[in-house]
Amino acid sequence: MRVVKIKSTFVLLLYICSTNMMHAMKPVILWTALLGCLLPVGVQAQGRIFRTEMIPYDTRHDADARNVAKSGYVVPLDFPLSSARTGVKVDLPLVWSDGNVYMHLENVPSAYVLEINGREVATVEDTATPAEFDVTEWVRQGVNDLSLRFFEAGSRALSRHKPAGKPFAGCRIYYQDKRSVLDYDVVIRPDSLGRDFGVLELNAVVQNAYNYEEPVTLCYDIYAPNGELIDYNVVERVLPGRSVDTVRFSTFVYGAFANKWQPGVKNPRLYRVMLFTRRHGAYKEYLPMKVGFGRTTFEQGRLMRFGQPLTLKKTVCNATDRTATAARLAALKKQGFNTIEPDYPQPVWFYEECDKLGLYVIDKADIDLPEKRDDRTVGGTPANDPRLEDEFVERVKAMYYRSRNFSCVVAYALGNPSGNGYNMYKAYEWLKSVEKNRPVIYSDARGEWNSDL
């Protein structure tokens, strides 16, 4: 994936530090890398971004119902099917010019160049993975021309996978206030001291994209699977202009061990967590999530959950449409499978279905290059061609940030068998730097260090 970027001396210095002072400066490097993915308009180079996929809702009722049609912030994009170029015109209201505008594309049938109002935003070759873009700098109030120009990746193609869903299903453009949630991660884990309760950990990156200091008020609540309110909290932060901060919520979840999320049960239990903002007494931008109690960890070479090793019975399943895929997943569960290993990242609803059914998922980056996989010369295979490092790492980022908050995801795979080498080493290092619990696996590592299993 080639994105419009700003190359700078800072980027070069960061690279030098990351290679020569990794252990001494690791916390600084990781925080800087996260901000590079998430900083708001005016701070980062624009283009594709990597964050938890979200849809903001204007009311709690619509958020609970996942009623996107009434979200208040989202405009669906219905691109006509075409072989060379397609586009739509979207009339954006005046209020959107005072916020941040994002674009979400999935089920795009070919590699594409995204153009907005005649300007190139990004080039995307990883079409099997849904993509998010910060397009604030490209759109305007009134009519906007959103275009996709298709091309064949050819020798640069890192995968032959194409999305199996209806073309352009799920594409949308949406709005967030300049004081809003930029990203979040959430888990309900067992208490680290072995006490008989769970602990909710919710970390939200909030942004102030104005040029001046502004307060940002963030709220959350959590409901048990039986509908009982467990906890709620409100935090206000005053952020300088053009800045971000992380708000951390932590609370005890009593009775969690009676509500374990695990396969093999008829109705896996999920907690409802809602994250939302408040401005001048009005609540807005509701972000709903469902979270299972339990964390999968990797200990002494074994996958563990609640102190017990996991036995995975795996099969492959890729999404088509939601109804047919849900039926297929339910049938696989009845056949005794407890783990799904798709060939590439799936739509968000795929992980929601696996959470609901109680199926583990090993998520996999969209990399599939079986040709010449045994060639270990430099440049002999794309996996060992340093010129393609950014593309490999960005495909892994796109996988990770989209699915990291789902209880069903127990491990990550660097891709399908594609040989091994420099780019797979770098992809492994990046993924291990952000994921502290779940293992990273790669079948073509063949005993080398860049696979945990």
C-alpha positions as a Markdown table, in Angstrom:
| # | Residue | x | y | z |
|---|---|---|---|---|
| 1 | Met | 0.0 | 0.0 | 0.0 |
| 2 | Arg | 1.5 | 3.3 | -1.1 |
| 3 | Val | 0.3 | 6.4 | 0.8 |
| 4 | Val | 1.0 | 10.1 | 0.3 |
| 5 | Lys | 3.6 | 10.7 | 2.9 |
| 6 | Ile | 5.9 | 13.4 | 4.3 |
| 7 | Lys | 9.5 | 12.2 | 4.5 |
| 8 | Ser | 11.5 | 14.1 | 7.1 |
| 9 | Thr | 14.7 | 14.1 | 9.1 |
| 10 | Phe | 12.6 | 13.0 | 12.1 |
| 11 | Val | 11.5 | 9.8 | 10.3 |
| 12 | Leu | 15.2 | 9.0 | 9.6 |
| 13 | Leu | 16.2 | 9.6 | 13.2 |
| 14 | Leu | 13.4 | 7.4 | 14.4 |
| 15 | Tyr | 14.6 | 4.6 | 12.1 |
| 16 | Ile | 18.1 | 5.0 | 13.4 |
| 17 | Cys | 17.0 | 4.9 | 17.0 |
| 18 | Ser | 14.7 | 1.9 | 16.4 |
| 19 | Thr | 17.6 | -0.2 | 14.9 |
| 20 | Asn | 20.5 | 0.8 | 17.1 |
| 21 | Met | 18.9 | 1.7 | 20.5 |
| 22 | Met | 15.8 | -0.6 | 20.4 |
| 23 | His | 16.0 | -1.8 | 24.0 |
| 24 | Ala | 17.0 | 1.5 | 25.6 |
| 25 | Met | 14.4 | 3.5 | 23.9 |
| 26 | Lys | 11.6 | 1.0 | 23.3 |
| 27 | Pro | 8.8 | 2.8 | 25.3 |
| 28 | Val | 9.5 | 6.1 | 23.5 |
| 29 | Ile | 9.6 | 4.4 | 20.1 |
| 30 | Leu | 6.4 | 2.5 | 20.6 |
| 31 | Trp | 4.5 | 5.6 | 21.7 |
| 32 | Thr | 5.9 | 7.6 | 18.8 |
| 33 | Ala | 4.9 | 4.8 | 16.4 |
| 34 | Leu | 1.3 | 4.8 | 17.8 |
| 35 | Leu | 1.0 | 8.6 | 17.4 |
| 36 | Gly | 2.2 | 8.3 | 13.8 |
| 37 | Cys | -0.8 | 6.1 | 13.1 |
| 38 | Leu | -3.3 | 8.1 | 15.0 |
| 39 | Leu | -2.5 | 11.9 | 15.3 |
| 40 | Pro | -5.3 | 14.1 | 14.1 |
| 41 | Val | -5.4 | 16.5 | 11.2 |
| 42 | Gly | -2.5 | 18.9 | 10.9 |
| 43 | Val | -0.1 | 16.6 | 12.8 |
| 44 | Gln | 0.2 | 13.5 | 10.7 |
| 45 | Ala | 0.7 | 13.0 | 7.0 |
| 46 | Gln | -2.7 | 12.3 | 5.5 |
| 47 | Gly | -3.9 | 9.2 | 3.9 |
| 48 | Arg | -4.6 | 5.7 | 5.1 |
| 49 | Ile | -4.8 | 5.3 | 8.9 |
| 50 | Phe | -4.7 | 2.3 | 11.2 |
| 51 | Arg | -7.1 | 2.2 | 14.1 |
| 52 | Thr | -10.0 | 0.3 | 15.6 |
| 53 | Glu | -12.8 | 0.3 | 13.1 |
| 54 | Met | -15.6 | 2.4 | 14.5 |
| 55 | Ile | -19.0 | 4.0 | 13.7 |
| 56 | Pro | -20.1 | 6.9 | 15.9 |
| 57 | Tyr | -23.8 | 7.1 | 16.8 |
| 58 | Asp | -25.8 | 10.1 | 17.8 |
| 59 | Thr | -28.1 | 8.3 | 20.3 |
| 60 | Arg | -27.6 | 5.4 | 22.7 |
| 61 | His | -30.7 | 3.6 | 21.2 |
| 62 | Asp | -29.2 | 3.6 | 17.7 |
| 63 | Ala | -25.8 | 2.6 | 19.0 |
| 64 | Asp | -27.2 | -0.4 | 20.9 |
| 65 | Ala | -29.2 | -1.4 | 17.8 |
| 66 | Arg | -26.2 | -0.8 | 15.5 |
| 67 | Asn | -28.6 | 1.3 | 13.4 |
| 68 | Val | -26.1 | 2.8 | 10.9 |
| 69 | Ala | -28.9 | 4.4 | 8.9 |
| 70 | Lys | -29.7 | 6.6 | 11.9 |
| 71 | Ser | -26.2 | 7.1 | 13.2 |
| 72 | Gly | -26.3 | 10.8 | 12.4 |
| 73 | Tyr | -22.7 | 10.8 | 11.3 |
| 74 | Val | -22.5 | 8.3 | 8.4 |
| 75 | Val | -23.2 | 8.6 | 4.7 |
| 76 | Pro | -23.1 | 5.2 | 2.9 |
| 77 | Leu | -21.2 | 5.1 | -0.4 |
| 78 | Asp | -22.8 | 3.2 | -3.3 |
| 79 | Phe | -20.2 | 3.1 | -6.0 |
| 80 | Pro | -21.3 | 1.8 | -9.5 |
| 81 | Leu | -19.6 | -1.3 | -10.6 |
| 82 | Ser | -17.0 | -0.6 | -13.3 |
| 83 | Ser | -13.8 | -2.1 | -14.7 |
| 84 | Ala | -11.6 | 0.9 | -14.9 |
| 85 | Arg | -12.9 | 3.7 | -12.8 |
| 86 | Thr | -15.9 | 4.5 | -10.6 |
| 87 | Gly | -17.1 | 7.4 | -8.5 |
| 88 | Val | -19.8 | 9.0 | -6.5 |
| 89 | Lys | -20.7 | 12.6 | -5.7 |
| 90 | Val | -21.5 | 13.3 | -2.0 |
| 91 | Asp | -23.0 | 16.5 | -0.7 |
| 92 | Leu | -21.5 | 17.1 | 2.7 |
| 93 | Pro | -23.3 | 19.4 | 5.2 |
| 94 | Leu | -21.8 | 22.6 | 6.6 |
| 95 | Val | -21.3 | 21.1 | 10.0 |
| 96 | Trp | -18.9 | 18.6 | 8.7 |
| 97 | Ser | -16.5 | 21.4 | 7.8 |
| 98 | Asp | -16.0 | 21.9 | 11.5 |
| 99 | Gly | -14.9 | 18.3 | 12.3 |
| 100 | Asn | -12.8 | 15.4 | 11.1 |
| 101 | Val | -14.0 | 13.4 | 8.1 |
| 102 | Tyr | -13.1 | 9.7 | 7.5 |
| 103 | Met | -13.7 | 7.3 | 4.7 |
| 104 | His | -14.0 | 3.6 | 5.0 |
| 105 | Leu | -13.6 | 1.3 | 1.9 |
| 106 | Glu | -14.2 | -2.4 | 1.8 |
| 107 | Asn | -15.2 | -5.0 | -0.8 |
| 108 | Val | -13.3 | -3.1 | -3.4 |
| 109 | Pro | -12.9 | -5.5 | -6.3 |
| 110 | Ser | -9.4 | -4.4 | -7.5 |
| 111 | Ala | -6.3 | -2.5 | -6.5 |
| 112 | Tyr | -7.2 | 1.2 | -6.6 |
| 113 | Val | -6.1 | 4.8 | -6.4 |
| 114 | Leu | -8.4 | 6.9 | -4.2 |
| 115 | Glu | -9.0 | 10.4 | -5.5 |
| 116 | Ile | -11.1 | 13.2 | -3.9 |
| 117 | Asn | -12.0 | 16.3 | -5.9 |
| 118 | Gly | -9.3 | 15.5 | -8.4 |
| 119 | Arg | -6.5 | 15.0 | -5.9 |
| 120 | Glu | -4.8 | 11.7 | -5.2 |
| 121 | Val | -5.1 | 10.5 | -1.6 |
| 122 | Ala | -3.7 | 7.0 | -1.5 |
| 123 | Thr | -2.9 | 3.9 | -3.6 |
| 124 | Val | -4.1 | 0.6 | -2.1 |
| 125 | Glu | -3.1 | -2.8 | -3.3 |
| 126 | Asp | -4.4 | -4.7 | -0.2 |
| 127 | Thr | -8.0 | -4.8 | -1.4 |
| 128 | Ala | -9.0 | -7.9 | 0.7 |
| 129 | Thr | -8.5 | -5.8 | 3.9 |
| 130 | Pro | -11.0 | -2.9 | 4.6 |
| 131 | Ala | -9.2 | 0.4 | 4.7 |
| 132 | Glu | -9.7 | 3.7 | 6.6 |
| 133 | Phe | -8.7 | 7.1 | 5.5 |
| 134 | Asp | -8.5 | 10.5 | 7.1 |
| 135 | Val | -9.8 | 12.7 | 4.3 |
| 136 | Thr | -10.4 | 15.9 | 6.2 |
| 137 | Glu | -7.9 | 17.8 | 4.1 |
| 138 | Trp | -9.4 | 16.7 | 0.8 |
| 139 | Val | -13.2 | 17.2 | 1.3 |
| 140 | Arg | -15.2 | 20.4 | 1.4 |
| 141 | Gln | -18.6 | 21.6 | 2.3 |
| 142 | Gly | -21.0 | 20.9 | -0.5 |
| 143 | Val | -20.6 | 18.5 | -3.4 |
| 144 | Asn | -17.5 | 16.3 | -3.4 |
| 145 | Asp | -16.3 | 13.9 | -6.1 |
| 146 | Leu | -15.0 | 10.6 | -4.6 |
| 147 | Ser | -13.3 | 8.4 | -7.2 |
| 148 | Leu | -11.6 | 5.0 | -7.4 |
| 149 | Arg | -9.3 | 4.4 | -10.3 |
| 150 | Phe | -8.6 | 0.7 | -10.7 |
| 151 | Phe | -5.3 | -1.0 | -11.7 |
| 152 | Glu | -3.6 | -4.4 | -11.7 |
| 153 | Ala | -0.9 | -4.7 | -9.1 |
| 154 | Gly | 1.0 | -7.1 | -11.4 |
| 155 | Ser | 4.5 | -8.0 | -10.1 |
| 156 | Arg | 4.0 | -5.9 | -7.0 |
| 157 | Ala | 1.0 | -7.9 | -5.9 |
| 158 | Leu | 1.5 | -9.5 | -2.4 |
| 159 | Ser | -1.7 | -11.5 | -2.5 |
| 160 | Arg | -4.2 | -12.8 | -5.0 |
| 161 | His | -7.1 | -12.6 | -2.6 |
| 162 | Lys | -10.2 | -10.6 | -3.5 |
| 163 | Pro | -13.0 | -9.7 | -1.1 |
| 164 | Ala | -15.9 | -12.2 | -1.4 |
| 165 | Gly | -18.6 | -9.9 | -0.4 |
| 166 | Lys | -20.9 | -7.8 | -2.5 |
| 167 | Pro | -18.8 | -5.1 | -4.3 |
| 168 | Phe | -18.5 | -1.9 | -2.3 |
| 169 | Ala | -20.7 | -3.2 | 0.5 |
| 170 | Gly | -19.8 | -1.4 | 3.7 |
| 171 | Cys | -18.2 | 1.6 | 2.1 |
| 172 | Arg | -19.0 | 4.9 | 3.9 |
| 173 | Ile | -17.8 | 8.4 | 4.7 |
| 174 | Tyr | -18.4 | 9.6 | 8.2 |
| 175 | Tyr | -17.8 | 12.5 | 10.6 |
| 176 | Gln | -16.4 | 13.0 | 14.0 |
| 177 | Asp | -16.2 | 16.1 | 16.2 |
| 178 | Lys | -12.7 | 17.6 | 16.5 |
| 179 | Arg | -13.0 | 16.7 | 20.2 |
| 180 | Ser | -13.6 | 13.0 | 19.9 |
| 181 | Val | -12.3 | 9.4 | 20.4 |
| 182 | Leu | -9.5 | 8.7 | 18.0 |
| 183 | Asp | -8.9 | 5.1 | 19.0 |
| 184 | Tyr | -9.5 | 2.7 | 21.9 |
| 185 | Asp | -8.6 | -0.8 | 23.2 |
| 186 | Val | -10.6 | -2.8 | 25.7 |
| 187 | Val | -10.4 | -6.1 | 27.6 |
| 188 | Ile | -12.1 | -7.7 | 30.6 |
| 189 | Arg | -9.3 | -9.9 | 32.0 |
| 190 | Pro | -8.9 | -12.0 | 35.1 |
| 191 | Asp | -7.4 | -10.3 | 38.1 |
| 192 | Ser | -3.6 | -10.6 | 38.0 |
| 193 | Leu | -3.4 | -11.5 | 41.7 |
| 194 | Gly | -5.8 | -14.5 | 41.2 |
| 195 | Arg | -8.7 | -12.9 | 43.1 |
| 196 | Asp | -12.3 | -13.9 | 42.2 |
| 197 | Phe | -13.3 | -11.1 | 39.9 |
| 198 | Gly | -12.5 | -9.6 | 36.5 |
| 199 | Val | -10.9 | -6.2 | 35.7 |
| 200 | Leu | -12.1 | -4.0 | 32.9 |
| 201 | Glu | -9.3 | -2.1 | 31.1 |
| 202 | Leu | -10.5 | 0.5 | 28.7 |
| 203 | Asn | -7.9 | 2.9 | 27.1 |
| 204 | Ala | -9.2 | 5.6 | 24.8 |
| 205 | Val | -7.1 | 8.0 | 22.8 |
| 206 | Val | -8.9 | 11.3 | 22.7 |
| 207 | Gln | -8.1 | 14.2 | 20.3 |
| 208 | Asn | -8.5 | 17.9 | 20.1 |
| 209 | Ala | -8.0 | 18.9 | 16.5 |
| 210 | Tyr | -8.7 | 22.6 | 17.0 |
| 211 | Asn | -5.8 | 25.0 | 17.1 |
| 212 | Tyr | -6.5 | 26.1 | 20.6 |
| 213 | Glu | -7.0 | 24.5 | 24.0 |
| 214 | Glu | -10.3 | 22.6 | 24.5 |
| 215 | Pro | -11.8 | 20.4 | 27.2 |
| 216 | Val | -12.7 | 16.8 | 26.2 |
| 217 | Thr | -15.2 | 14.9 | 28.4 |
| 218 | Leu | -15.2 | 11.2 | 28.0 |
| 219 | Cys | -17.7 | 8.8 | 29.5 |
| 220 | Tyr | -18.2 | 5.0 | 29.6 |
| 221 | Asp | -20.6 | 2.5 | 31.2 |
| 222 | Ile | -20.6 | -1.3 | 31.3 |
| 223 | Tyr | -23.5 | -3.7 | 31.5 |
| 224 | Ala | -23.4 | -7.4 | 32.5 |
| 225 | Pro | -24.7 | -10.0 | 30.1 |
| 226 | Asn | -28.0 | -10.0 | 32.2 |
| 227 | Gly | -28.4 | -6.3 | 31.6 |
| 228 | Glu | -27.3 | -5.1 | 35.1 |
| 229 | Leu | -25.3 | -1.8 | 35.2 |
| 230 | Ile | -21.9 | -2.6 | 36.6 |
| 231 | Asp | -20.1 | 0.7 | 36.5 |
| 232 | Tyr | -19.9 | 4.1 | 34.8 |
| 233 | Asn | -17.4 | 6.9 | 34.8 |
| 234 | Val | -16.8 | 10.4 | 33.5 |
| 235 | Val | -13.4 | 12.0 | 32.9 |
| 236 | Glu | -12.6 | 15.5 | 31.6 |
| 237 | Arg | -9.3 | 16.4 | 30.1 |
| 238 | Val | -8.1 | 19.8 | 28.9 |
| 239 | Leu | -6.1 | 19.2 | 25.7 |
| 240 | Pro | -3.8 | 21.7 | 24.0 |
| 241 | Gly | -4.6 | 22.5 | 20.4 |
| 242 | Arg | -3.7 | 19.8 | 17.9 |
| 243 | Ser | -3.0 | 17.2 | 20.5 |
| 244 | Val | -4.0 | 13.8 | 21.8 |
| 245 | Asp | -4.1 | 12.2 | 25.2 |
| 246 | Thr | -5.0 | 8.7 | 26.6 |
| 247 | Val | -7.8 | 8.3 | 29.1 |
| 248 | Arg | -7.5 | 5.1 | 31.1 |
| 249 | Phe | -10.5 | 3.5 | 32.8 |
| 250 | Ser | -10.2 | 0.5 | 35.1 |
| 251 | Thr | -12.8 | -1.1 | 37.3 |
| 252 | Phe | -13.5 | -4.4 | 39.0 |
| 253 | Val | -16.1 | -6.7 | 37.4 |
| 254 | Tyr | -17.6 | -8.9 | 40.2 |
| 255 | Gly | -19.2 | -12.1 | 39.2 |
| 256 | Ala | -17.1 | -12.3 | 36.0 |
| 257 | Phe | -16.1 | -15.9 | 36.4 |
| 258 | Ala | -19.8 | -16.9 | 36.1 |
| 259 | Asn | -19.8 | -15.1 | 32.8 |
| 260 | Lys | -16.7 | -16.5 | 31.1 |
| 261 | Trp | -16.5 | -16.1 | 27.3 |
| 262 | Gln | -15.4 | -19.5 | 25.9 |
| 263 | Pro | -16.3 | -21.9 | 23.1 |
| 264 | Gly | -18.3 | -25.0 | 23.7 |
| 265 | Val | -21.2 | -23.3 | 25.4 |
| 266 | Lys | -24.6 | -22.6 | 23.8 |
| 267 | Asn | -24.7 | -18.8 | 24.4 |
| 268 | Pro | -21.3 | -17.3 | 25.1 |
| 269 | Arg | -21.8 | -14.3 | 27.4 |
| 270 | Leu | -20.7 | -10.8 | 26.4 |
| 271 | Tyr | -20.6 | -7.6 | 28.4 |
| 272 | Arg | -21.9 | -4.4 | 26.8 |
| 273 | Val | -19.5 | -1.5 | 27.0 |
| 274 | Met | -20.4 | 2.0 | 25.7 |
| 275 | Leu | -17.9 | 4.8 | 25.2 |
| 276 | Phe | -19.3 | 8.3 | 24.5 |
| 277 | Thr | -18.5 | 12.0 | 24.8 |
| 278 | Arg | -20.2 | 14.9 | 26.5 |
| 279 | Arg | -20.2 | 18.6 | 25.4 |
| 280 | His | -22.2 | 21.4 | 27.1 |
| 281 | Gly | -24.3 | 18.8 | 28.9 |
| 282 | Ala | -25.2 | 16.9 | 25.7 |
| 283 | Tyr | -24.1 | 13.3 | 25.2 |
| 284 | Lys | -23.0 | 12.4 | 21.7 |
| 285 | Glu | -20.8 | 10.1 | 19.6 |
| 286 | Tyr | -21.7 | 6.8 | 21.2 |
| 287 | Leu | -19.3 | 4.0 | 20.4 |
| 288 | Pro | -20.7 | 0.5 | 21.3 |
| 289 | Met | -18.7 | -2.6 | 21.9 |
| 290 | Lys | -19.3 | -6.1 | 23.2 |
| 291 | Val | -16.5 | -7.7 | 25.2 |
| 292 | Gly | -16.1 | -11.3 | 26.6 |
| 293 | Phe | -14.5 | -11.9 | 29.9 |
| 294 | Gly | -11.1 | -13.7 | 29.6 |
| 295 | Arg | -7.7 | -13.0 | 28.0 |
| 296 | Thr | -5.8 | -15.5 | 25.9 |
| 297 | Thr | -2.1 | -15.5 | 26.8 |
| 298 | Phe | 1.0 | -17.2 | 25.5 |
| 299 | Glu | 3.0 | -18.8 | 28.3 |
| 300 | Gln | 6.0 | -21.1 | 28.0 |
| 301 | Gly | 5.2 | -22.0 | 24.4 |
| 302 | Arg | 1.5 | -22.7 | 25.0 |
| 303 | Leu | -1.7 | -20.9 | 24.4 |
| 304 | Met | -3.5 | -20.4 | 27.8 |
| 305 | Arg | -6.9 | -19.3 | 29.0 |
| 306 | Phe | -8.0 | -19.2 | 32.6 |
| 307 | Gly | -4.8 | -21.1 | 33.5 |
| 308 | Gln | -5.5 | -24.0 | 31.2 |
| 309 | Pro | -3.9 | -24.8 | 27.9 |
| 310 | Leu | -6.0 | -24.4 | 24.8 |
| 311 | Thr | -6.6 | -27.1 | 22.3 |
| 312 | Leu | -7.5 | -25.7 | 18.9 |
| 313 | Lys | -9.5 | -27.6 | 16.3 |
| 314 | Lys | -9.0 | -25.3 | 13.2 |
| 315 | Thr | -10.7 | -24.9 | 9.9 |
| 316 | Val | -10.8 | -22.2 | 7.2 |
| 317 | Cys | -13.7 | -19.9 | 6.6 |
| 318 | Asn | -13.9 | -16.6 | 4.7 |
| 319 | Ala | -16.8 | -14.2 | 4.8 |
| 320 | Thr | -19.3 | -13.8 | 1.9 |
| 321 | Asp | -22.6 | -12.1 | 3.1 |
| 322 | Arg | -23.4 | -11.9 | 6.8 |
| 323 | Thr | -26.5 | -14.3 | 6.8 |
| 324 | Ala | -24.7 | -17.1 | 4.8 |
| 325 | Thr | -21.5 | -16.7 | 6.8 |
| 326 | Ala | -23.2 | -16.8 | 10.2 |
| 327 | Ala | -25.0 | -20.0 | 9.1 |
| 328 | Arg | -21.7 | -21.5 | 7.9 |
| 329 | Leu | -19.9 | -20.6 | 11.2 |
| 330 | Ala | -22.7 | -22.1 | 13.3 |
| 331 | Ala | -22.5 | -25.3 | 11.2 |
| 332 | Leu | -18.7 | -25.5 | 11.8 |
| 333 | Lys | -19.2 | -25.1 | 15.5 |
| 334 | Lys | -21.7 | -28.0 | 15.5 |
| 335 | Gln | -19.2 | -30.1 | 13.6 |
| 336 | Gly | -16.8 | -29.7 | 16.5 |
| 337 | Phe | -14.5 | -26.9 | 15.2 |
| 338 | Asn | -13.6 | -24.3 | 17.8 |
| 339 | Thr | -11.2 | -22.2 | 15.8 |
| 340 | Ile | -11.5 | -20.3 | 12.5 |
| 341 | Glu | -8.4 | -19.3 | 10.5 |
| 342 | Pro | -9.5 | -17.1 | 7.6 |
| 343 | Asp | -7.1 | -16.5 | 4.7 |
| 344 | Tyr | -7.1 | -12.7 | 5.2 |
| 345 | Pro | -8.7 | -10.1 | 7.4 |
| 346 | Gln | -12.5 | -10.2 | 7.5 |
| 347 | Pro | -15.3 | -7.6 | 7.8 |
| 348 | Val | -15.9 | -6.5 | 11.4 |
| 349 | Trp | -19.2 | -8.3 | 11.5 |
| 350 | Phe | -17.3 | -11.6 | 11.0 |
| 351 | Tyr | -15.5 | -11.2 | 14.3 |
| 352 | Glu | -18.8 | -10.1 | 15.9 |
| 353 | Glu | -20.4 | -13.4 | 14.8 |
| 354 | Cys | -17.4 | -15.4 | 16.2 |
| 355 | Asp | -17.7 | -13.5 | 19.5 |
| 356 | Lys | -21.4 | -14.3 | 19.6 |
| 357 | Leu | -21.1 | -18.0 | 18.7 |
| 358 | Gly | -18.0 | -18.7 | 20.8 |
| 359 | Leu | -15.4 | -19.4 | 18.1 |
| 360 | Tyr | -11.7 | -18.6 | 18.4 |
| 361 | Val | -10.1 | -16.8 | 15.5 |
| 362 | Ile | -6.5 | -16.8 | 14.3 |
| 363 | Asp | -6.4 | -13.5 | 12.3 |
| 364 | Lys | -4.2 | -13.4 | 9.2 |
| 365 | Ala | -2.6 | -10.6 | 7.2 |
| 366 | Asp | -3.4 | -10.5 | 3.5 |
| 367 | Ile | 0.0 | -11.8 | 2.3 |
| 368 | Asp | 0.0 | -14.9 | 0.0 |
| 369 | Leu | 3.1 | -15.4 | -2.2 |
| 370 | Pro | 3.8 | -19.2 | -2.4 |
| 371 | Glu | 6.0 | -18.8 | -5.5 |
| 372 | Lys | 9.8 | -19.1 | -4.9 |
| 373 | Arg | 9.1 | -19.4 | -1.2 |
| 374 | Asp | 12.4 | -21.4 | -0.7 |
| 375 | Asp | 14.6 | -18.7 | -2.3 |
| 376 | Arg | 16.5 | -17.0 | 0.5 |
| 377 | Thr | 18.6 | -14.6 | -1.5 |
| 378 | Val | 18.1 | -10.9 | -0.9 |
| 379 | Gly | 15.3 | -9.9 | -3.3 |
| 380 | Gly | 14.8 | -13.5 | -4.3 |
| 381 | Thr | 11.2 | -13.4 | -3.0 |
| 382 | Pro | 9.1 | -10.5 | -1.9 |
| 383 | Ala | 9.3 | -11.6 | 1.8 |
| 384 | Asn | 13.1 | -11.0 | 1.6 |
| 385 | Asp | 13.1 | -7.8 | -0.5 |
| 386 | Pro | 13.8 | -4.8 | 1.9 |
| 387 | Arg | 12.2 | -2.5 | -0.7 |
| 388 | Leu | 8.8 | -3.9 | 0.2 |
| 389 | Glu | 9.2 | -3.6 | 4.0 |
| 390 | Asp | 6.6 | -0.8 | 4.4 |
| 391 | Glu | 4.0 | -2.8 | 2.4 |
| 392 | Phe | 4.4 | -6.0 | 4.5 |
| 393 | Val | 4.3 | -4.1 | 7.8 |
| 394 | Glu | 1.3 | -2.0 | 6.8 |
| 395 | Arg | -0.7 | -5.1 | 5.9 |
| 396 | Val | 0.0 | -6.5 | 9.4 |
| 397 | Lys | -1.0 | -3.2 | 10.9 |
| 398 | Ala | -4.3 | -3.1 | 9.0 |
| 399 | Met | -5.0 | -6.6 | 10.3 |
| 400 | Tyr | -4.1 | -5.9 | 13.9 |
| 401 | Tyr | -5.8 | -2.6 | 14.6 |
| 402 | Arg | -9.1 | -3.8 | 13.1 |
| 403 | Ser | -9.5 | -7.0 | 15.1 |
| 404 | Arg | -7.5 | -6.5 | 18.4 |
| 405 | Asn | -10.6 | -5.7 | 20.5 |
| 406 | Phe | -12.5 | -8.9 | 19.7 |
| 407 | Ser | -12.5 | -11.6 | 22.4 |
| 408 | Cys | -12.5 | -14.3 | 19.7 |
| 409 | Val | -9.0 | -13.4 | 18.4 |
| 410 | Val | -6.5 | -15.6 | 20.1 |
| 411 | Ala | -3.5 | -15.3 | 17.8 |
| 412 | Tyr | -2.2 | -13.5 | 14.8 |
| 413 | Ala | -0.6 | -14.9 | 11.6 |
| 414 | Leu | 1.8 | -12.9 | 9.5 |
| 415 | Gly | 0.2 | -14.3 | 6.3 |
| 416 | Asn | -0.1 | -17.4 | 4.2 |
| 417 | Pro | 3.0 | -19.4 | 3.4 |
| 418 | Ser | 5.2 | -16.9 | 1.4 |
| 419 | Gly | 8.7 | -17.7 | 2.3 |
| 420 | Asn | 10.7 | -16.0 | 5.0 |
| 421 | Gly | 13.2 | -13.1 | 5.3 |
| 422 | Tyr | 13.7 | -9.5 | 6.2 |
| 423 | Asn | 10.1 | -8.3 | 5.7 |
| 424 | Met | 8.6 | -11.1 | 7.7 |
| 425 | Tyr | 11.2 | -10.4 | 10.5 |
| 426 | Lys | 10.2 | -6.7 | 10.5 |
| 427 | Ala | 6.5 | -7.6 | 10.5 |
| 428 | Tyr | 7.0 | -9.9 | 13.4 |
| 429 | Glu | 9.0 | -7.3 | 15.4 |
| 430 | Trp | 6.3 | -4.7 | 14.9 |
| 431 | Leu | 3.4 | -7.0 | 15.9 |
| 432 | Lys | 5.2 | -8.2 | 19.0 |
| 433 | Ser | 5.9 | -4.6 | 20.0 |
| 434 | Val | 2.2 | -3.8 | 20.3 |
| 435 | Glu | 0.7 | -7.2 | 21.3 |
| 436 | Lys | 1.9 | -8.4 | 24.7 |
| 437 | Asn | -0.3 | -11.4 | 25.2 |
| 438 | Arg | -1.4 | -13.3 | 22.1 |
| 439 | Pro | 1.2 | -15.2 | 20.0 |
| 440 | Val | 2.3 | -14.3 | 16.5 |
| 441 | Ile | 2.6 | -17.3 | 14.2 |
| 442 | Tyr | 4.0 | -17.9 | 10.8 |
| 443 | Ser | 4.0 | -21.3 | 9.1 |
| 444 | Asp | 6.9 | -20.5 | 6.8 |
| 445 | Ala | 9.2 | -19.5 | 9.6 |
| 446 | Arg | 10.3 | -23.2 | 9.7 |
| 447 | Gly | 12.1 | -23.0 | 13.0 |
| 448 | Glu | 13.3 | -19.4 | 12.8 |
| 449 | Trp | 12.7 | -16.9 | 15.5 |
| 450 | Asn | 9.8 | -15.0 | 13.9 |
| 451 | Ser | 7.0 | -17.4 | 15.0 |
| 452 | Asp | 5.9 | -18.2 | 18.5 |
| 453 | Leu | 4.3 | -21.6 | 17.7 |
